[in-house]
Amino acid sequence: MALAVSAPIAAEPARRGTLQPVDLLLLGYLGIVSVVALRRAPSQPECWWLLGAHALFLVLLALITRPQPGRLGQTLREIYPLLLLVGLYGELDVLNGLGATVHDATVQRWELALFGAQVSREWWQAVPSRFWSTVLHGAYFSYYLVVTLPALYFVCRGDLRAVRQFVLAVIATFVTCYLIFIFFPVAGPYYVFPPPAAWFTDNFPARLVYQTLATGSSYGAAFPSSHVAATVAAALAAKRHSTRLGLLLLMPTALLTVGVVYCQMHYGVDAIAGLLVGLVVAWATRKASDPVSWKPTGSPLVAPQAVTAQ
């Protein structure tokens, strides 16, 4: 009797000095940002610090691309780009600064042409609801989990190739949004319009969101919504390797897409643009990291094996 058993898919560590697509993506992104920082440094001296940080990234890359012994080393090799996101997002605030010229007037004209109103300012007032405020602020905060937990899930499952492809999709989405933020900064309703009424934000998820934004928000990072783009890309990338996980992420992703507008965090066109960016980047990175076209950087992946019991 033949018994088919699927072994976990695993990836061997990369050879010394080899780069994965996500490494090249980060190198290209930081190269562009370094040029921008160099040009802005005379008027914004803080940009010199960014150039120093980018030089340290080269050191990190040289270390992380060395053969990593053990499961922990291999896991860090795959997920390190996610650990850099806080810094990459934070440097946007240095590059743009509070004095940057923003394009909110342009986006508001798009909003008016598309919706006939400034929906982010008027929606919660037209349909006031403590319940939906609580639910949608909670969905907004779930973004931090959606873009990280699938990678840890695949790590626990021993599927480093899934980790690699998930991280590539998420990082590609973020750097796409970040480049737009740098060259087309939009402050967003959070900064431009008066804040929502106190009753609207008097719930735990809303307080959690506002506390997070007060300590870590970057100016000019509204269009497109990176929250929407990243969660869409993350859900689609996760679904590729786990249909159940992808479906599990579908609900918070849908609620977040609506919530960023209802909670007055983003314009409606921010959410639509974020949705498009997430879909396009997820599709593009799927092709880029497809197992057929993907060039392994180390030993071949361990494919599912059939075990025959006599």
Backbone hydrogen bonds in HBPLUS format (Angstrom, degrees):
<---DONOR---> <-ACCEPTOR-->    atom                        ^
c    i                          cat <-CA-CA->   ^        H-A-AA   ^      H-
h    n   atom  resd res      DA  || num        DHA   H-A  angle D-A-AA Bond
n    s   type  num  typ     dist DA aas  dist angle  dist       angle   num
A0302-VAL N   A0010-ALA O   3.35 MM 292  5.65 164.4  2.38 148.2 152.7     1
A0015-ARG N   A0297-THR O   3.27 MM 282  6.42 162.9  2.30 139.0 136.4     2
A0018-THR N   A0015-ARG O   3.18 MM   3  5.69 167.6  2.19 132.2 133.8     3
A0023-ASP N   A0020-GLN O   2.93 MM   3  5.25 126.7  2.22 106.9 121.1     4
A0024-LEU N   A0020-GLN O   3.16 MM   4  6.58 160.0  2.20 158.6 163.8     5
A0025-LEU N   A0021-PRO O   2.89 MM   4  6.11 153.0  1.96 147.6 155.9     6
A0026-LEU N   A0022-VAL O   3.01 MM   4  6.18 159.7  2.05 142.9 147.4     7
A0027-LEU N   A0023-ASP O   2.91 MM   4  6.17 155.5  1.97 148.2 155.7     8
A0028-GLY N   A0024-LEU O   2.92 MM   4  6.13 162.0  1.96 149.0 153.4     9
A0029-TYR N   A0025-LEU O   2.92 MM   4  6.15 163.8  1.95 150.6 155.4    10
A0030-LEU N   A0026-LEU O   2.85 MM   4  5.95 171.0  1.85 151.7 154.7    11
A0031-GLY N   A0027-LEU O   2.90 MM   4  5.98 141.5  2.05 139.9 150.8    12
A0032-ILE N   A0028-GLY O   3.09 MM   4  6.41 157.7  2.15 149.0 153.3    13
A0033-VAL N   A0029-TYR O   2.95 MM   4  6.24 168.5  1.96 156.0 159.4    14
A0034-SER N   A0030-LEU O   2.83 MM   4  5.82 145.2  1.95 136.4 145.9    15
A0035-VAL N   A0031-GLY O   3.18 MM   4  6.48 152.2  2.26 143.7 149.6    16
A0036-VAL N   A0032-ILE O   3.10 MM   4  6.47 160.4  2.14 150.8 156.2    17
A0037-ALA N   A0033-VAL O   2.79 MM   4  6.03 161.5  1.82 151.3 156.8    18
A0038-LEU N   A0034-SER O   2.86 MM   4  6.03 153.9  1.93 145.9 153.0    19
A0039-ARG N   A0035-VAL O   3.05 MM   4  6.31 151.5  2.14 146.1 153.1    20
A0040-ARG N   A0036-VAL O   2.98 MM   4  6.23 146.1  2.10 147.5 157.3    21
A0041-ALA N   A0037-ALA O   2.83 MM   4  5.72 125.9  2.12 143.4 156.1    22
A0043-SER N   A0040-ARG O   3.14 MM   3  5.75 131.2  2.39 116.1 126.9    23
A0044-GLN N   A0040-ARG O   2.74 MM   4  5.70 140.9  1.89 151.9 163.0    24
A0047-CYS N   A0044-GLN O   2.89 MM   3  5.92 169.2  1.90 136.0 139.0    25
A0048-TRP N   A0045-PRO O   3.07 MM   3  5.84 159.9  2.11 120.0 124.7    26
A0049-TRP N   A0046-GLU O   3.02 MM   3  5.64 138.0  2.21 112.8 122.4    27
A0050-LEU N   A0047-CYS O   3.00 MM   3  5.09 124.7  2.31  96.6 111.1    28
A0051-LEU N   A0047-CYS O   3.26 MM   4  6.72 150.9  2.35 148.4 155.2    29
A0052-GLY N   A0048-TRP O   3.17 MM   4  6.56 153.4  2.24 146.9 153.8    30
A0053-ALA N   A0049-TRP O   2.90 MM   4  6.22 154.4  1.96 147.0 154.3    31
A0054-HIS N   A0050-LEU O   2.85 MM   4  6.14 151.9  1.93 150.2 157.8    32
A0055-ALA N   A0051-LEU O   3.07 MM   4  6.34 146.6  2.19 141.4 149.9    33
A0056-LEU N   A0052-GLY O   3.10 MM   4  6.46 148.4  2.21 143.4 151.8    34
A0057-PHE N   A0053-ALA O   3.06 MM   4  6.44 135.5  2.27 138.2 150.5    35
A0058-LEU N   A0055-ALA O   3.12 MM   3  5.34 126.7  2.42  98.7 111.4    36
A0059-VAL N   A0056-LEU O   3.06 MM   3  5.02 117.1  2.48  92.6 108.0    37
A0060-LEU N   A0056-LEU O   2.89 MM   4  6.26 161.2  1.92 152.6 157.6    38
A0061-LEU N   A0057-PHE O   2.77 MM   4  6.02 158.5  1.81 152.0 157.9    39
A0062-ALA N   A0058-LEU O   2.98 MM   4  6.20 153.5  2.05 142.7 149.4    40
A0063-LEU N   A0059-VAL O   3.05 MM   4  6.37 149.8  2.14 148.0 156.2    41
A0064-ILE N   A0060-LEU O   2.77 MM   4  5.96 165.2  1.79 158.8 163.3    42
A0065-THR N   A0061-LEU O   3.04 MM   4  5.95 143.8  2.18 143.3 149.9    43
A0066-ARG N   A0063-LEU O   3.27 MM   3  5.57 161.5  2.31 106.1 111.4    44
A0074-GLN N   A0070-GLY O   3.15 MM   4  6.41 161.3  2.19 148.3 153.5    45
A0075-THR N   A0071-ARG O   2.88 MM   4  6.04 153.0  1.95 146.6 154.5    46
A0076-LEU N   A0072-LEU O   2.94 MM   4  6.19 163.8  1.97 152.6 156.5    47
A0077-ARG N   A0073-GLY O   3.01 MM   4  6.19 150.1  2.10 142.3 150.9    48
A0078-GLU N   A0074-GLN O   3.22 MM   4  6.51 142.3  2.37 139.1 147.6    49
A0078-GLU N   A0075-THR O   3.04 MM   3  5.23 125.7  2.34  99.2 112.8    50
A0079-ILE N   A0075-THR O   2.98 MM   4  6.25 158.3  2.03 156.9 163.1    51
A0080-TYR N   A0076-LEU O   2.98 MM   4  5.46 132.4  2.22 146.8 150.0    52
A0082-LEU N   A0079-ILE O   2.95 MM   3  5.64 133.9  2.16 121.6 132.5    53
A0083-LEU N   A0080-TYR O   2.98 MM   3  5.13 125.6  2.29 101.3 115.8    54
A0084-LEU N   A0081-PRO O   3.09 MM   3  5.19 143.7  2.23  99.0 109.7    55
A0085-LEU N   A0082-LEU O   3.26 MM   3  5.43 158.1  2.31 103.9 110.4    56
A0088-LEU N   A0084-LEU O   2.96 MM   4  6.22 163.2  1.99 157.8 163.5    57
A0089-TYR N   A0085-LEU O   2.86 MM   4  5.96 162.3  1.89 153.5 157.4    58
A0090-GLY N   A0086-VAL O   2.93 MM   4  6.02 156.7  1.99 142.6 149.9    59
A0091-GLU N   A0087-GLY O   3.01 MM   4  6.18 148.4  2.11 149.2 155.4    60
A0092-LEU N   A0089-TYR O   3.14 MM   3  5.56 150.5  2.23 108.4 117.1    61
A0093-ASP N   A0090-GLY O   3.14 MM   3  5.69 137.6  2.32 110.1 119.2    62
A0094-VAL N   A0091-GLU O   3.14 MM   3  5.00 124.0  2.47  90.5 104.7    63
A0095-LEU N   A0091-GLU O   2.96 MM   4  6.25 159.8  2.00 149.7 154.8    64
A0096-ASN N   A0092-LEU O   2.84 MM   4  5.96 169.2  1.85 155.2 157.9    65
A0097-GLY N   A0093-ASP O   2.84 MM   4  5.23 137.6  2.02 122.8 135.8    66
A0100-ALA N   A0097-GLY O   3.29 MM   3  5.60 167.7  2.31 112.8 114.5    67
A0103-HIS N   A0185-PRO O   2.84 MM  82  6.20 148.9  1.94 148.7 158.6    68
A0107-VAL N   A0103-HIS O   3.20 MM   4  6.55 167.0  2.22 153.0 156.0    69
A0108-GLN N   A0104-ASP O   2.75 MM   4  5.92 155.1  1.81 153.7 161.1    70
A0109-ARG N   A0105-ALA O   3.05 MM   4  6.27 143.2  2.19 138.7 147.7    71
A0109-ARG N   A0106-THR O   3.11 MM   3  5.19 122.9  2.46  94.9 109.3    72
A0110-TRP N   A0106-THR O   3.07 MM   4  6.49 152.9  2.14 147.1 154.7    73
A0111-GLU N   A0107-VAL O   2.84 MM   4  6.12 154.1  1.90 146.4 154.3    74
A0112-LEU N   A0108-GLN O   2.90 MM   4  6.12 157.3  1.96 145.2 150.4    75
A0113-ALA N   A0109-ARG O   2.94 MM   4  6.12 159.8  1.98 148.0 153.6    76
A0114-LEU N   A0110-TRP O   2.90 MM   4  6.06 150.8  1.99 148.2 155.9    77
A0115-PHE N   A0111-GLU O   2.80 MM   4  5.77 168.2  1.81 153.7 157.7    78
A0116-GLY N   A0112-LEU O   2.77 MM   4  4.46 135.7  1.97 117.4 128.1    79
A0121-ARG N   A0118-GLN O   3.02 MM   3  5.66 137.1  2.21 116.0 126.7    80
A0122-GLU N   A0118-GLN O   3.07 MM   4  6.22 150.6  2.16 150.5 159.4    81
A0123-TRP N   A0119-VAL O   2.78 MM   4  5.14 157.6  1.83 143.9 146.1    82
A0126-ALA N   A0122-GLU O   2.84 MM   4  6.01 147.4  1.95 151.4 160.9    83
A0126-ALA N   A0123-TRP O   3.09 MM   3  5.12 118.9  2.48  95.5 110.7    84
A0127-VAL N   A0123-TRP O   2.89 MM   4  6.09 150.6  1.98 155.6 163.8    85
A0133-SER N   A0129-SER O   3.05 MM   4  6.10 147.7  2.16 136.2 145.8    86
A0134-THR N   A0130-ARG O   2.97 MM   4  6.17 157.2  2.03 148.0 153.1    87
A0135-VAL N   A0131-PHE O   2.94 MM   4  6.26 167.5  1.96 155.2 158.5    88
A0136-LEU N   A0132-TRP O   2.83 MM   4  5.72 166.6  1.85 145.2 149.9    89
A0137-HIS N   A0133-SER O   2.97 MM   4  5.85 151.7  2.05 138.8 146.6    90
A0138-GLY N   A0134-THR O   3.03 MM   4  6.09 151.4  2.12 139.2 147.6    91
A0139-ALA N   A0135-VAL O   2.89 MM   4  6.24 147.6  2.00 142.4 152.1    92
A0140-TYR N   A0136-LEU O   2.89 MM   4  6.06 150.5  1.98 137.8 146.1    93
A0141-PHE N   A0137-HIS O   3.02 MM   4  6.33 153.9  2.09 146.4 152.2    94
A0142-SER N   A0138-GLY O   3.01 MM   4  6.23 134.3  2.22 138.4 151.3    95
A0142-SER N   A0139-ALA O   3.11 MM   3  4.96 126.6  2.41  90.8 105.4    96
A0143-TYR N   A0140-TYR O   3.35 MM   3  5.86 162.6  2.38 108.5 113.6    97
A0144-TYR N   A0141-PHE O   3.29 MM   3  6.30 152.5  2.37 126.9 128.0    98
A0145-LEU N   A0142-SER O   2.90 MM   3  5.27 132.4  2.12 108.3 121.5    99
A0146-VAL N   A0142-SER O   2.94 MM   4  6.25 160.0  1.98 157.8 164.4   100
A0147-VAL N   A0143-TYR O   3.18 MM   4  6.29 159.3  2.22 154.8 157.0   101
A0148-THR N   A0145-LEU O   3.21 MM   3  5.34 156.6  2.27 104.3 111.4   102
A0149-LEU N   A0145-LEU O   2.81 MM   4  5.41 155.3  1.87 147.1 155.6   103
A0151-ALA N   A0148-THR O   3.05 MM   3  5.68 128.0  2.33 116.4 128.3   104
A0152-LEU N   A0149-LEU O   3.02 MM   3  5.08 113.1  2.49  98.9 114.9   105
A0153-TYR N   A0149-LEU O   2.83 MM   4  6.11 152.8  1.90 155.9 164.9   106
A0154-PHE N   A0150-PRO O   2.93 MM   4  6.21 160.6  1.97 153.0 156.3   107
A0155-VAL N   A0151-ALA O   2.95 MM   4  6.20 146.2  2.07 141.5 151.6   108
A0156-CYS N   A0152-LEU O   2.91 MM   4  6.16 161.8  1.94 149.6 153.4   109
A0157-ARG N   A0153-TYR O   3.01 MM   4  6.27 138.2  2.18 138.9 151.0   110
A0159-ASP N   A0154-PHE O   2.93 MM   5  5.28 154.6  1.99 161.7 158.5   111
A0158-GLY N   A0155-VAL O   2.91 MM   3  5.04 154.3  1.97 104.5 113.0   112
A0163-VAL N   A0159-ASP O   3.19 MM   4  6.57 153.8  2.26 143.4 151.1   113
A0164-ARG N   A0160-LEU O   2.90 MM   4  6.08 158.4  1.94 143.8 149.1   114
A0165-GLN N   A0161-ARG O   3.01 MM   4  6.26 160.9  2.05 149.2 153.4   115
A0166-PHE N   A0162-ALA O   2.88 MM   4  5.98 158.3  1.92 150.0 156.5   116
A0167-VAL N   A0163-VAL O   2.87 MM   4  6.01 169.2  1.88 155.6 158.6   117
A0168-LEU N   A0164-ARG O   3.05 MM   4  6.18 155.0  2.11 142.1 149.1   118
A0169-ALA N   A0165-GLN O   3.12 MM   4  6.31 160.7  2.16 144.8 149.0   119
A0170-VAL N   A0166-PHE O   3.03 MM   4  6.31 166.3  2.05 156.4 159.8   120
A0171-ILE N   A0167-VAL O   2.89 MM   4  5.96 171.2  1.90 154.6 157.6   121
A0172-ALA N   A0168-LEU O   2.92 MM   4  5.90 161.4  1.96 146.9 152.8   122
A0173-THR N   A0169-ALA O   3.10 MM   4  6.22 150.8  2.19 140.5 148.1   123
A0174-PHE N   A0170-VAL O   3.01 MM   4  6.32 162.7  2.04 152.0 156.5   124
A0175-VAL N   A0171-ILE O   2.93 MM   4  6.15 174.9  1.94 160.7 161.5   125
A0176-THR N   A0172-ALA O   3.10 MM   4  6.11 148.6  2.20 137.5 145.9   126
A0177-CYS N   A0173-THR O   3.09 MM   4  6.37 164.5  2.11 151.7 155.2   127
A0178-TYR N   A0174-PHE O   2.78 MM   4  6.02 161.1  1.82 155.8 162.2   128
A0179-LEU N   A0175-VAL O   2.98 MM   4  6.07 155.0  2.04 142.6 147.5   129
A0180-ILE N   A0176-THR O   3.30 MM   4  6.59 156.1  2.36 143.7 149.7   130
A0181-PHE N   A0177-CYS O   2.89 MM   4  6.23 154.9  1.96 151.2 159.1   131
A0182-ILE N   A0178-TYR O   2.99 MM   4  6.25 147.7  2.09 145.6 153.5   132
A0183-PHE N   A0179-LEU O   3.13 MM   4  6.39 159.3  2.17 149.4 153.7   133
A0184-PHE N   A0180-ILE O   2.68 MM   4  5.42 140.5  1.83 151.4 160.1   134
A0186-VAL N   A0220-GLY O   3.27 MM  34  4.43 151.2  2.36 103.3 102.5   135
A0222-ALA N   A0186-VAL O   3.09 MM  36  5.32 132.8  2.32 146.5 155.5   136
A0191-TYR N   A0188-GLY O   3.09 MM   3  5.82 142.3  2.23 119.0 126.6   137
A0192-VAL N   A0188-GLY O   3.02 MM   4  6.11 159.4  2.07 148.9 155.1   138
A0193-PHE N   A0189-PRO O   3.11 MM   4  5.19 153.0  2.18 123.1 131.3   139
A0200-PHE N   A0197-ALA O   2.99 MM   3  5.39 131.2  2.24 106.4 119.3   140
A0201-THR N   A0198-ALA O   3.22 MM   3  5.53 133.9  2.44 103.4 114.4   141
A0202-ASP N   A0199-TRP O   3.35 MM   3  5.02 163.8  2.38  96.3 100.3   142
A0207-ARG N   A0203-ASN O   2.97 MM   4  6.22 162.7  2.00 159.3 164.9   143
A0208-LEU N   A0204-PHE O   2.92 MM   4  6.14 156.4  1.98 154.2 161.1   144
A0209-VAL N   A0205-PRO O   2.93 MM   4  6.20 155.1  1.99 148.4 154.8   145
A0210-TYR N   A0206-ALA O   2.90 MM   4  6.15 169.9  1.91 157.7 159.8   146
A0211-GLN N   A0207-ARG O   2.92 MM   4  6.01 155.3  1.99 145.5 152.5   147
A0212-THR N   A0208-LEU O   3.07 MM   4  6.21 153.1  2.14 141.2 148.4   148
A0213-LEU N   A0209-VAL O   2.91 MM   4  6.18 162.9  1.94 154.9 159.4   149
A0214-ALA N   A0210-TYR O   2.91 MM   4  5.97 150.8  1.99 141.6 149.7   150
A0215-THR N   A0212-THR O   3.21 MM   3  5.39 134.8  2.43  98.2 109.8   151
A0216-GLY N   A0212-THR O   2.88 MM   4  5.94 134.2  2.09 146.5 160.0   152
A0217-SER N   A0213-LEU O   3.04 MM   4  4.67 139.0  2.21 135.4 129.0   153
A0225-SER N   A0270-ASP O   3.06 MM  45  5.01 172.9  2.06 118.4 116.1   154
A0229-ALA N   A0225-SER O   2.97 MM   4  6.23 176.7  1.98 154.8 155.9   155
A0230-ALA N   A0226-SER O   2.87 MM   4  5.66 165.2  1.89 139.0 144.0   156
A0231-THR N   A0227-HIS O   3.15 MM   4  6.17 160.3  2.19 141.8 147.6   157
A0232-VAL N   A0228-VAL O   2.97 MM   4  6.08 162.5  2.00 156.0 160.9   158
A0233-ALA N   A0229-ALA O   3.01 MM   4  6.18 169.0  2.02 150.9 154.3   159
A0234-ALA N   A0230-ALA O   2.79 MM   4  5.86 155.7  1.85 144.7 152.5   160
A0235-ALA N   A0231-THR O   2.88 MM   4  5.96 161.5  1.91 145.9 150.5   161
A0236-LEU N   A0232-VAL O   3.04 MM   4  6.24 163.8  2.06 151.9 156.1   162
A0237-ALA N   A0233-ALA O   2.87 MM   4  6.00 159.6  1.92 148.1 154.4   163
A0238-ALA N   A0234-ALA O   2.86 MM   4  5.96 156.8  1.92 147.4 154.0   164
A0239-LYS N   A0235-ALA O   2.93 MM   4  6.06 152.4  2.00 141.8 149.7   165
A0240-ARG N   A0236-LEU O   3.21 MM   4  6.44 137.2  2.41 139.1 148.8   166
A0241-HIS N   A0238-ALA O   3.09 MM   3  5.67 142.2  2.24 111.4 120.3   167
A0242-SER N   A0238-ALA O   2.85 MM   4  5.97 137.8  2.03 148.3 161.6   168
A0246-GLY N   A0242-SER O   2.90 MM   4  6.17 165.1  1.93 157.6 162.2   169
A0247-LEU N   A0243-THR O   2.92 MM   4  6.12 161.2  1.96 152.3 156.6   170
A0248-LEU N   A0244-ARG O   2.97 MM   4  6.15 148.0  2.07 141.3 150.7   171
A0249-LEU N   A0245-LEU O   3.01 MM   4  6.30 141.5  2.16 146.5 156.1   172
A0250-LEU N   A0247-LEU O   3.14 MM   3  5.01 143.6  2.28  94.4 105.2   173
A0253-THR N   A0249-LEU O   3.12 MM   4  6.15 153.5  2.19 148.2 156.2   174
A0254-ALA N   A0250-LEU O   2.93 MM   4  6.15 157.7  1.98 152.4 158.0   175
A0255-LEU N   A0251-MET O   2.94 MM   4  6.18 169.7  1.95 161.9 164.7   176
A0256-LEU N   A0252-PRO O   2.84 MM   4  5.85 153.1  1.91 140.8 148.7   177
A0257-THR N   A0253-THR O   3.03 MM   4  6.20 154.0  2.10 143.8 150.3   178
A0258-VAL N   A0254-ALA O   3.27 MM   4  6.60 151.9  2.35 145.7 152.0   179
A0259-GLY N   A0255-LEU O   2.69 MM   4  5.79 156.8  1.74 148.4 156.8   180
A0260-VAL N   A0256-LEU O   2.96 MM   4  6.01 154.0  2.03 155.9 155.8   181
A0261-VAL N   A0258-VAL O   3.16 MM   3  5.77 142.6  2.31 112.2 121.6   182
A0262-TYR N   A0258-VAL O   3.08 MM   4  6.34 173.7  2.09 156.0 157.5   183
A0263-CYS N   A0259-GLY O   2.83 MM   4  5.60 161.6  1.87 148.3 152.7   184
A0265-MET N   A0260-VAL O   2.92 MM   5  5.07 142.3  2.06 144.4 155.5   185
A0266-HIS N   A0260-VAL O   2.79 MM   6  5.41 145.3  1.91 148.5 145.1   186
A0264-GLN N   A0261-VAL O   2.97 MM   3  5.07 160.1  2.01 110.0 114.4   187
A0270-ASP N   A0267-TYR O   3.09 MM   3  5.09 129.4  2.36  94.6 108.4   188
A0271-ALA N   A0267-TYR O   3.32 MM   4  6.77 152.7  2.40 147.4 152.7   189
A0272-ILE N   A0268-GLY O   3.10 MM   4  6.48 159.3  2.14 149.8 155.5   190
A0273-ALA N   A0269-VAL O   2.90 MM   4  5.93 165.7  1.92 144.1 148.7   191
A0274-GLY N   A0270-ASP O   2.83 MM   4  5.99 153.9  1.90 145.5 153.6   192
A0275-LEU N   A0271-ALA O   2.89 MM   4  6.11 152.5  1.96 145.6 152.8   193
A0276-LEU N   A0272-ILE O   3.02 MM   4  6.35 158.6  2.06 151.1 156.2   194
A0277-VAL N   A0273-ALA O   2.92 MM   4  6.17 163.2  1.94 152.2 156.9   195
A0278-GLY N   A0274-GLY O   2.90 MM   4  6.07 165.6  1.92 151.2 155.2   196
A0279-LEU N   A0275-LEU O   3.02 MM   4  6.24 161.5  2.06 149.1 153.8   197
A0280-VAL N   A0276-LEU O   2.92 MM   4  6.08 171.6  1.93 156.6 159.1   198
A0281-VAL N   A0277-VAL O   2.89 MM   4  5.92 170.4  1.90 155.5 158.8   199
A0282-ALA N   A0278-GLY O   2.98 MM   4  5.92 156.6  2.04 140.5 147.9   200
A0283-TRP N   A0279-LEU O   3.02 MM   4  6.17 157.0  2.07 144.4 150.8   201
A0284-ALA N   A0280-VAL O   2.82 MM   4  6.05 164.3  1.85 152.1 157.0   202
A0285-THR N   A0281-VAL O   2.84 MM   4  5.92 168.6  1.85 155.4 157.9   203
A0286-ARG N   A0282-ALA O   3.02 MM   4  6.00 141.0  2.17 135.1 145.7   204
A0287-LYS N   A0283-TRP O   3.14 MM   4  6.48 154.2  2.21 148.9 154.3   205
A0288-ALA N   A0284-ALA O   2.93 MM   4  6.20 153.4  2.00 141.7 150.2   206
A0289-SER N   A0285-THR O   2.86 MM   4  5.87 147.7  1.96 143.2 149.6   207
A0290-ASP N   A0287-LYS O   3.38 MM   3  5.08 168.4  2.39  98.7 100.9   208
A0293-SER N   A0290-ASP O   3.02 MM   3  5.48 115.9  2.45 109.7 124.2   209
A0294-TRP N   A0290-ASP O   2.63 MM   4  5.46 145.3  1.75 166.2 177.7   210
